[in-house]
Amino acid sequence: MADEMVLRAQRFINTTYNDGATLGISKLSENGQTGWPVMYALTRALQYEMGITALSDSFGPTTLGKLGELYGKLDETTIPSANFCRIIQSALYCKGYDGGEIDGQYNDRVKAAVVKLNQNMGVSGTYPGSSLWPKVVKGLFNMDAYVTVGNGSDTVRSIQQWLNGRYILRKDFYVIPCDGYHSRDVAKSMLFAIQYELGMADGVANGVFGPGTQSGLKSHTVSNGTTGVWAQLFTAAMILNKRNVPFGDFTSTVQAGVETFQSFSKLPVTGKGDFQTWASLLVSYGDQSRKGTACDGVTKITPARAQALKDAGYRYIGRYLFNPSATSLPEKQIQPGELATIKEYGLSCFPIFQTWSRSADYFSHNQGTIDAFRAIEWARYHGFKAGTIIYFAVDYDAMDGEVTDYVIPHFRGIMRTIGENSGYRVGIYGPRNVCQRVSDAGYAVTSFVCDMSSGFSGNLGYPLPTNWAFDQISTITVGSGSGSIEIDNNIVSGRDYGQSDFNPGADINELDTDLDKDAYRAPLLQDVKAYLESIGVPETGGDGWTDKDWASLGGISTTEAFNAVMDADWLFTSLARSLRMRKALIQTPVLWELRKLNPLDFIADAAVKAGERDDCSTGWGQIFAATAIKARNYCIGEGIINGEGMDYNSSADLRKVWYQLHDDQEYNVRTVAYVLIWNSELLGIDRPGLNSSVHLTEAVLGQYNGTGPDAEQYGRELMGLYNVLEQYNALSRG
């Protein structure tokens, strides 16, 4: 929603600094909405008015120092010019305060706004009155809020205000948000506060959990009855970790909360604020001298290393299912015979799946589906049994918006595929916030937390996920000689112990691969077109429809149908590998039905949507909902896929499945594969596999169109298309 005074502030910047390109002040969109572009422009305008020549978006040491040097504090006696005052007034409006009409006067309304701003920041005791002090100005020229926002906690806000009021005069302490939310800035301010209370001087205190801070905290254990600033700091740390305790003295209520926190975090349950508890509250990795009983690493577990790990107290080992690089970290992937060694030495293994996963653009629903199919295949290859939790990695500092837009859809794809196509379960490896949000969405059962990355924004200001299984806190080396191995040291919650027994590994030879598109896409298209034309299917039109009617009502060309199938090649490959059947068998009816779409199909779809029909063939594979239900029920019954059976006589079930077939083409293509498998049951022949005969393949394809002479002709025509597709798939997998 546009704000009239913010709009006036934007116009003031654009009008007053209309030579902005020369000055280095960007022209603002005049939309009445505050945001970083407005704050950056106001910051640059303030710098310009103070005579700073190298303008910057940052309100850094130069701007802060110049402000103090020139004016000390800002009020009606020190404001140097009307435009300078208008900049302050504009910033007040952008923060939600009354800026006094942007008239260039430090008037009574501005003074009242400044008093309120100081109160909201918690610094009115230090800065009484209506003057603006440099650090307050710095806090004014950013997007931090100083009132409780949304579902923020009033208790957290009171802690933020307390920190500001107590430490604002220290050199390196700046105003932190007072919005009711824990954050990176708040976490760092807590470390500064502890360092100041330990007696560290300005310039020594740095907001880092280093040796001096750790040493000092070891002599500041707090317990029931402790009062004063150390009790306040400790209870603040508890509250910021979402522990429901009162802020202030260390009471019996606080002690009970500490015991609960210690038990949850697998710390010694003392009920006291001892060093390990302080550490776990202040930084994600906590006390890195803690010895866990789990580890993970990129090095093969040999007998000597297994013995060294066992002697060091480790019982659960995280190893990678797959390594996409043939040259980097050659032992990262589980090696032949390694799981047998782990079993022989009485250890367990929990599997991790990671390819790249180090930036937001890697993550998507489709990529999650691909990763899940790969993980299933490799888990079976290595022999992991049903029930195993596979930890899918998010190995970067994902911002909260990226979690929403990229990571959660990615894990939705993972959960759908793992749930439907395997007996495995989904875990997540990543920062705290990422793990919690994906788990809250229902897409992970346990979390493997990368708490060593303490600087990640997804770890700063977030408690351990409620479903944490492994907490990665340090990198160490155990053993010596041939038994020496570098590992990541992990604390274990008891929610997952991995697997200590394994199936014989599955064979992954002869499975289809993605088409080598550079080499084969163009010639494959030409051969598909040539074959279809040879049986009377032209590039466009056909079946008695004029090209004009056919195109205007939604028909697509052979090339368009081919491109759709090729763009989803990853899905066809994944399904074929998982179901151990030929990819061409799934591609063939989809390509055919896409090309043969005609106006009658769209009329039938419209009739179902209007409630005039219960069912019709729909989507890429032109499948009836009743057929889909029967095929899926069969595959569920045979243990080929997982899921709840549905009733094809139920109007509600038919409608639900029909819309899935119509709206979700991944669901539709998956169902094509299940229908082909079910067809073999209807025909009383073997299930299609990697080396099925021509007779079986043609029969299954024919059954896709029913029975009788028309179905037999359908099978013959599709068999020719199958042969074209299989020729190039065979070249790719070769």
N, C-alpha and C positions, 0 to 999 in steps of 0.2 A: 504494500500500500504506500502510495506517495505521501510524503510529509511536506507541507507548504514551506516550512522554514528551512528544511534541508534543501528543497528546490531553490530557495532564495540564496542559500549558502553556495550552491553549485553555480548559480548565475553570478554571484559576487566574484568567485574565483575566475570564471570564464571572462567576465567583463574587465576586472581589474588587472588581470595578468593575461590579457588577450594576445600578448606576444609570447605565449607560453612555450612555443617550440624553441624560441631563442633562449628564454629564461630556464627552460628545463622543467616546466610545469605543464603537464598534459591537460588538454581540454577535457572537461568532464561531461558525461551524459547528463542532461538535465531531466532527471526522472524522479527526483524527490526521494531517492532511496540512499541511505547511508551505506558505507562499505569501505573496504581498504582503498580503492581508488580515490575516494573523497579524502580520507585521512592522509594519504600520501601527498595529495595536492596541497592540503592545508599545512602539512609539515614543511613542504618545499617553500610555500608562501611565507611561512614564519621564518625560515632560514634566510630567504631573500630579504625580508624586512630587517633582519639583524645584520645584514651585510656579509653573510656567508656566500662565497662565490661558487663553491662546488656543492650544488644542491643534491640532496639524497632523500630517498623514501624513508630512510632510517632516522629516527629520533635518537641519535647516538651520543657518544661522549662530547663531540664537538658542539652539537646543538645544545645539549644540557649545560655544558661549561660556559658557552657564550651567553646563555640566558642568565646564569648566575652572575657572570662577570659584568654584564651590562646593567642589569636591573635588580639583582638580589631577589626581589619578589615583585609580582605584578599586582598593581592596584591602580586606583584612579590617579595616584601621584606619580607613578612610574611608567605607565603605558606610553610608549613614545609617539604613537600616531593613531589616527582614526582607523586606518587600514589594519594596523597591528591589532587594535581592539576588535575589529570586525572578524579577524581570523579567530580570535579567542571565542567570540560570540558564536561564530559558525561551528566551531568544535563543540561548544556546549550543546547546541541544537542537535548535532549529529550523535551526541551521547544521550539525548533525551532530556536535557535540562533547558530551562528558559534562558535563552541568550540575549534577551532584551532588544529584540527587533533588528539586530545587526545594523545598528545606527552609528557605530563607532564611539559609543559612550560607555564607560565602565559604570553603568547606572545601578540603581538600587536592585533591579531585577537580576542583573549580572552578579551583584554581591550576594544576593540570596541564593542564587544557583551555586556559587562557589562554596558557600557555607554548607549547602546540602551535599555537594560533591565530596568535600572533606569528611563530612560525617559518614557518608556511604563508604568511603575508602577506609574509614577507621582511623584517620589521622587528625581529627579535629582537636584532640588533646595536645598534639604536638604543634599543629598549625591552627590555632584559634583565629577566629575572625574571618574576613572575606578576601584576604589576599591569596593569590595563587603562587605557590612556591615551585621551584623548578621541577622537582620530582613529581609533583601533582600535575604540572603541565605535561610532562612526559606521559603520565598515565591518562591524560585527557586526549592525547593525539594517537590513540590506538583503538582497537575494537574490543577491548576488555570491558566487561560489564561490572558495575559496582552495586547492583541490586540482584536479588535472587532471580534466576532465570528459569522458566519452565518448571521442571520437576527437581530443580536444585534444592539442596538441603540448607535450611536456615542455620543449623548448627555448624555446618561446614563454612557458611558465610561468616559466622561469628568468629571462627578460628582464623579465617583469612583477614578479617578486620583487626583481630588481636595481633597477628603477626605484623601487619602494616604499622599499626600504632606503636608497637614496641620497638621495631627495628628500623623504621624509616630513616633515622638520622645516621645509620651506619653507611659507610661510603658506597659499598657495592650492593646494597639492598634497595630494590626499587618497588614501587607499588605493584602488588599482585592483584589479580581479579578478585572480586568479592561477589561471585555469582552463584556460590553454593555447590561448585563442582571441583573435585580434585583434578589436577592437571600437572603438566611438566613444570610450569612456573611455580606452582604451589609446592611440589615435591622438592624443588631446588631451594625454595625459601625455607623449608623446614631444616634442610641441612645447614644453610647459613645460620639459622637461629640457634641450632645446637652448637655450631662452631663458635658463635659469639658468646654463648653461655659457658663454653669451655674456656673462654678467655683469649681466643684467637684475635689478633689485631686485624684492622682493616688492611687488605692487601695479602694477608695470610689466609683468612677465611675465603673459601672459593666455591662453596656449594658442592664439593665433591666428597664422596664417602671414602676418603683416603686413610692412610695409616694413622695420622694424628687424630682424626675424628674417631676412628675405631678404638684407638688406645684410650681416648678420653671417655668414651661411652662405657668402657669396661669397668670404670670406677664410678659409674652413675647408675647403678641398679636401683630401680624404684619398686616399691611394694606397698601393701595395704598400710595406710597411715601416712604415706609420703604426701607432702603439700608443697606449694610453691611452684616456681617456674618449671622445674624438671617434671613434676607431676602434670602440669599443663601441657608441656611438650609431648609427653608420652601419651596422654589421653587424646591429644590432637592427632597423633600418628595412628592411634587405634581407630578413631572416627574416620580419618581419611582412608583407612582400609575397610570402611563399611562395617565397622564393629559398633554395635549399639551400646555405647557406654557414655556417661556424662562427661563433659569437658570440665577439667579442673582437678580436684584432689583425687588421689588414688584411694578409692573406697573398696568395700567388699564387693560392690557391684562391678567395679572395674576389674577386680581380681577374678571374678567368675568369667568375665568377658575375655580376659587374658588366657585363662585356662582353656576356654573353647577355641580361641585363636591358635594357641600352641598345639592343641590336639589336631586341629584341622591342617596345620602347616607341618605336622610331624616334627615338632620341636619338643624337647623335654618339658613336660607339664609341671611347671614350678609355681605358676600363678604370679610370678614376678616379672618386672620389666628388666630382664637381664640382657646381656649383650646380644645373644642370639635372637632374642625377641625384638630388641631395638633394630637390629640389622634387617630382619625380615620385614619390619614395618617401613623402613626407610628406603631400601633399595631392593630391586626385584630379585637379585641373586642372594641376598642375605649374607650370612656368614659363610664365606667360601671355603673355610676350613672344615665344614661339615662333611662327613663321609657318607655318601649314599650307598645303596645296594644295587643300583642300576647304572648302566653306562650306555653310551652309544659311540660309534666311531666308524672310520672309513678304512680300517685295517682288518685283514683276515684273522679270524680266531683260530690259531694253530693250537695243537696240544699244549705247547709250552706257554702260550699266552692264556689259554683257558685255565691252566693251573695257577698262573700268576694272578689272574682276576679272581679266581676262587679264593686263593690265599689272602687277597686284599679285602675280602668280604663282599664281592660283587656276585649277584645271582641272576640278574636280568640284563640282557644285552640287546641293544637296538642296532639292527643292521638293515642296509638298504636292499630293497627287492631288485633294483634296476639302476644301472648307470648309463645314461645316454651317450657318454663320451667314451670313445675307445682308447683314448690316450691319457686323460686326466684321472688321477686317483684310481689306478687300475684295480685296486682291491676294495673299492667302495661297495660294489655289488657283492652280495653273498656268493662265496666261491664254492666250487664243487667239493663236497665232503665236509664243508664247514658246519652245517647244522648237525651232522652226525657227531662231530667233535663236541659241539655245545651240549648235545644230549649225553654223550659219554661222560662228561665231567659234571653232570648234574646241574647244568645251567639251563636257562630259558632264553628265548629270543622273541622280541617284539619287532615286527617289520615296519619299515618306513618307506614311503614312496615319494620320490622327488625327481623331477627332470630339471626344469629351470626355476620357476616359481619365485623369482626375485624382483618382479616389478608388476604393477597393476595390470598392464596390458597382456600379461600371460593368462590372466584368469577370466574365464567365461563359462557359461553353461556347457557349451560344446566341448571346451577343453577339459572340463571336469568329467564329462562323459568319457572322453578319450582316455584320460588318466585312470578312471575307474576300471575300464575294460583292460588296460595294460596291467594295472595292479592285480586284478583277478588272475590274469594269465600268468604273471610272474609268481604270484603267491602259490598257484597250483604247480607251477614248474618246480618251485623249491620244496613243495610238499607241505605247506601250511594247511592245517585242518580247518573245517568249518568252525565258526565262532571266533576265529582270530580277529583282533582289532588291527587294522592297517592305518598307520598315521600318515596322512597326506600333508605335505609341507606347505606353509606360507612363510617363506624364508626371507622376509623383508619387512620394513617398518610401514605396514599398511595404515594409511590414515583412515579415520572413521568413515568418511564418505566413500573411500575405495572399498572398504569392507561391504558397504551396502550395495554399491554398483557392480563390483567385480567378484569379490571373494564369496559372498553368500550365493549368488547364482552358480558359481563354480561348484560349490559344495552341494547345491541342490542337484546338479547333474551327477556328482559322485554318489550321493545317497540313493538317487533313483536307480542307478546302474548296479551299485553294490547290493542294494536291496532286492532288485528283480533278478539279477543274473548270478548271484553267488550266495554262499552261506557266511560270508565274512561280515564284519562290522566296520564302521567308519570312526576313526579317530582323527584328530587334527594336531599338527605341530605348528607352533607359531607364537607370537606375542600374546600377552594376557587378554587384551581387549578383543583381538581377533578370535582367539579360542572361545571366549565367553559368548561373543555374539553369534558365532556359527553354531555353538552348542545350544544357545537359547532358541535359535531358529529350528532346532530339531535335526541338524545335519551332522552331528558328531556325538558319540556316546562318552568319549573321554578325551582329555587334552594332554599333550606333551608340550610343556611350556619352555620357550627359549629364553629363560630368565637371565642368562649370561649377558644378553643384549640389553643392558640396563638403560642405555640411552634411547632405546626405541620409545617413541611416544605411546605406542600400544602397551608398554610396560610401565612407564612413568605415570603414576596416579591411578593405577588399576590394581585391585587385589587379585590374588591367585584365583583362577577359574574354579567354580564350584565343583566341577567334575575332573579336576586335575589328577592325572595318573603318574606322570613323571615330571620332575622339576629340574631342569638343566641349569646347574649353578656354577660350574668351573671346568676348566680343562686341566688335566693332570696326566702324569705318566706313572704307570705301575709296572712292577716287575723289573728284571734286569737281563742282560744278555739276550738270548733268543726269545725270552719271555717278555721282554720290554714292549710296552704298547701305550700309545697316547690315546686317551679317552676323554669324553665329556662325562663328568661326574653328575649323576642324577639322584635326587631324592625320590623315594617311592611312597605313594599314598596307600597302595593296596587295592586300587580300583582295577588294575590290570597287571598281570604277572607274565604276559607273553605266553609262549608255547614251549613245552619241554619234550614233545613227541611230534613226529612228523610222518606224513604219508610218503610213499614213493613219489618221486617227482614226475610231473606230467610231461609228455613229449610235445614240443612246439615246432617240430619240423613239418614242412610241407604246408604250413598255414599260409593263407593269402596275406599280402602286404598292400599298402597303399599303391595305387597306380603311379608308375613313373610318368608323371604328366608331361614333363619336358620332352621325353622321348616318344610317348605313345598317345597322348591325348588327341592330337590332330589326326594321325592316321586311323585311330580307333573311330573318331567321329565319321570320317569318310567311309569306313567299312560298314558302320552302322547304317548310314544313309543309303549306301549302295544295296545292302541286304534288304532294308525295308522297302526301297523302291522296287526291288526285284519281286516282291510279293504284293505289290500294289499299294504300298503306303508311301505317298509322296512327302516331300518336305513340309508342305502345308495342305490343309483341307483333307478331302477324301471322305469315304463312307456316304457319298451322295450329297454332302454339304458343299455349297459354293464357298470359295475362299473368303468372300466378303462376309457371308453369314457366320461361317465358322470362326473367323478372326474376331468379328464384332461381339460374339457371344462368349468369348473366352478361350477358344482353342489355342493350343500352343504348337509350335513347329517341332520337327524332329531335333533340330539343333537346340532349341530351348529345353526340351525334355532331357536331352543328353547332358546339357550343362547343369541342370538341376541335380541329376544323379551324380555327376562328377564332383560338384561342389559339396555333396554329402558323402564323398568317397570314404572319409574317415569313419562314418557311421556304418556303412556297408562292410568295411574291413573289420571293424570292431565286432560287429554281430557275427560275421562269418567265423572269425577266430574263436570267439567265445563259444559258439554253437558247433564248431568244428564241421562246418559245411562250406561249400564253395560260394565265394562272394557273388559270382555271376548268377547263381541261382536266385539270390535275393534281388539283384539288380534288374534281372530280366523282366519280371512282371511289373515292377515299378516303372521302368523306362517305357514299356509298352503301354501301360494304362495312362501314364502322363501324356504320351503322344496321342492316344486315342480318345482323350477327353473331348466331349462334344456338347453342344447346347442342351441335350436331354439330361446330361449329368448335372448341369447347373440348375435346371428346372427341378429335378428330383431333390437336390440339396435344399432349394428354396421351399419345397413342399414340406420337408421334415422340419425346417426352422419355423414354418408357419403352423405346425401342428396338424397338417393335413395328411401326413404319413408318419408311421412309427419308425421306418428304417429305409435306408437305401445305401447303395455302394458310394463311398466318399473318400476324399483325400488322395494322396499320391498313389496308393495301391488299390484304390476303388474297392474298399472292403465294406461289406455289410456289418453293422454292429453285432448282429446275432452270430455271424461267422466269427468275428473277432472274439466274442465271449466264449464260443465253443472251443476255438483253437487255444485260447489262453487257458481255459479250464483244463483242457487236455494236458498242456505243457506243465501246468502247476501240479496236476495229478501225477505226472511222470517224473517230477523233481527236476525238470529242465529249467524252469524259472520259479520264482517265489511270488506269492501274492494271495489275495483272497478271491475265491471263486465268485462268479456272478451268475445271475439267472437271466437267460436269454428270453424268458417269457415275461420278465418284469419290464414294464414300460419305463420305470425310473432307471433301471440298469441299462436298458437299450439306449435311452436318451443320453445318459452320462457317457457311455462308451462311444456313441455316435459323435458327440461333440469333441471327444478326445481324438478320434480318428480324423475329424474334419479340421480341427484347429491346431493340433500338435503333430507335425509331420514326422518327428522322431518317433512318437508313439505309433504312428501309422506304419512306418518302415519296420520297426521292431515287430509289429503284428504280422506284417507280410511274412517274415521269417517263421513265426510261430504257425501261421496258416500252412505254409509249405511242409513243416514237420508233421502237422496234424493230417495233412493230405495223405501222407504215407500210411498212417494208421487207417484212414478210411479205405485205402486201396489194399490194405493187408500186405504191404511190402516193407522192406527195410527202410529205416529212417535215412534221409539223405546225408551223405558224409563227404569225405575228402576225395574218395575214389569211386563214387557212384557210377553205375553203368548208364549208357545213353538211354536205355529203355526205362530205367527207374527215373532218371531226370525228366524225360519227356512226359512220363505218366504223372509225376508230381506237378509239373507245370500245367498239364491239361486239366487236372483236378481243380486247379485254381479257378477255372471257369465253369466248374460243375461236371456234368456227365453227358454222354451222348456224342453224336457226330460232331456237333459244334465244338465241344470241349476237346475232342481228339484233334480237330483241325487247329484249334488254339494251341494245343501242346506242340504240334508239328511246327507251327509258325514261330512259337517262342523258343523252340529248341534251336532253330537256326540263329536267332538273336543271341541265345545263350552261348553258342559256339563262337560267335564273333567276340563277345565280351570276355569269355574264358581264354581265348587265344592271347589277348593282351594282358590279362591278369596273370596268366602263366608266365609270360615274358617278364613281368615285373617281379614276381616272387622268385624267378630263377636268377 
